Amino acid sequence: MRALFVTGTDTGVGKTLASVSLAAYFSRIKGLSVGVMKPFETGLPLDRTEFFPCDAKSLKDASGSRDSLASINPCTFQKPLAPEAAALEEGKGIDLDATERICRDIVKNHDITIVEGAGGILVPIKENFFFQDLMKKWSLPVVVVARLGLGTINHTLLTCRSLESEGIRTIGVILNDSEGSSDVATRTNPGMLRKYLPVPLLGIMPYLEGFGDGGADLDRLGRMAATNLDVEAIYDGATLRSL
């Protein structure tokens, strides 16, 4: 069995782009049965009469998964907050045991499963329980997504060192060119990170204007992953030691 947890150094760094691109690659190019999960999605937009989990739907479309959207995204919140804060604001409970059972079922029923987090590793899910704790509890290897531009060295090293200190296996780091800039920081950051990271730099996702506006070309995203990322290292690193 294979599975991986996609986290980020912050919110808005490109976790969904990386997750969707990997799901499209593994399903559409490699021909695997791909499971996906977005356990917690907050800040849901209103779609006609109900709030809709856009990230989870993008993952489902990219993977071709037949799992229900309710299984892919069991915990949804309208407020654009950390899950703990959103649950308190909306008067909802979070059942971690039920969410874990869903994840394990998805992993067992697919060749590879991609689980996408929300925000960074120390975003609280419940009181004194953070995404980093979830990764450790679920025993999933991690891919970290970070910005390509200014500020990424500090955030990325802090994230990876924290994961390492907790004994969480990290496959590597994906940099995302979210701004399409060619300044000195974007040119030099990859080399600096290769020098100091305790894990491999898996590649750089190129600037993609308009992602998230709907209608993404999933075949193109799959090809982007194949061209720009070390997809074989990600596939091999996703092998589970236990479940």
Secondary structure as GFF3:
##gff-version 3
##sequence-region A 1 243
A	DSSP	beta_strand	2	8	.	.	.	ID=ss1
A	DSSP	alpha_helix	15	24	.	.	.	ID=ss2
A	DSSP	pi_helix	25	29	.	.	.	ID=ss3
A	DSSP	beta_strand	34	37	.	.	.	ID=ss4
A	DSSP	beta_strand	40	41	.	.	.	ID=ss5
A	DSSP	beta_strand	46	47	.	.	.	ID=ss6
A	DSSP	beta_strand	50	51	.	.	.	ID=ss7
A	DSSP	alpha_helix	54	63	.	.	.	ID=ss8
A	DSSP	alpha_helix	69	72	.	.	.	ID=ss9
A	DSSP	beta_strand	75	76	.	.	.	ID=ss10
A	DSSP	alpha_helix	83	90	.	.	.	ID=ss11
A	DSSP	alpha_helix	96	108	.	.	.	ID=ss12
A	DSSP	beta_strand	112	116	.	.	.	ID=ss13
A	DSSP	beta_strand	124	126	.	.	.	ID=ss14
A	DSSP	beta_strand	129	130	.	.	.	ID=ss15
A	DSSP	alpha_helix	131	138	.	.	.	ID=ss16
A	DSSP	beta_strand	142	147	.	.	.	ID=ss17
A	DSSP	alpha_helix	152	165	.	.	.	ID=ss18
A	DSSP	beta_strand	170	176	.	.	.	ID=ss19
A	DSSP	alpha_helix	184	196	.	.	.	ID=ss20
A	DSSP	beta_strand	201	205	.	.	.	ID=ss21
A	DSSP	alpha_helix	218	228	.	.	.	ID=ss22
A	DSSP	alpha_helix	231	237	.	.	.	ID=ss23
###
